Amino acid sequence: MDHGKIRHARIAVGGVATKPWRLRHVEQALTDRELHADLFRRVAALAADGAQPRTQNGFKAELLKRVVERALRQVGETA
């Protein structure tokens, strides 16, 4: 954080693929932005971009978006 703006963001998630994913496109969407709820919602929607769910784990794409948004809100509250 720098004067209310996100200067650098690093986001990785586990449990949604065979190995942890670094969400670089989400990190980029956060960089140089001010913290607010709408931002969290918009960038969390990007979290599952490129995901290729299988028949039995399709729920994970939506779950990923929700988890990323919740985590961003929690971090935003402490920033």
JOFENVEN-V254351 format. One record per backbone hydrogen bond with DSSP energy under -1.0 kcal/mol. CO is the residue of the C=O (numbers start at 1). NH is the residue of the N-H. Records with the same first field share a line. If there is no record, write none. Layout:
CO->NH  NH
This chain:
2->5
4->35
5->2
6->32
11->23
13->21
21->13
22->24
23->27
24->28
25->29
26->30
27->31
30->33
33->6
36->40
37->41
38->42
39->43
40->44
41->45
44->47
46->49
48->51
57->60
58->61
59->63
60->64
61->65
62->66
63->67
64->68
65->69
66->70
67->71
68->72
69->73
70->74
71->75
72->76
73->77
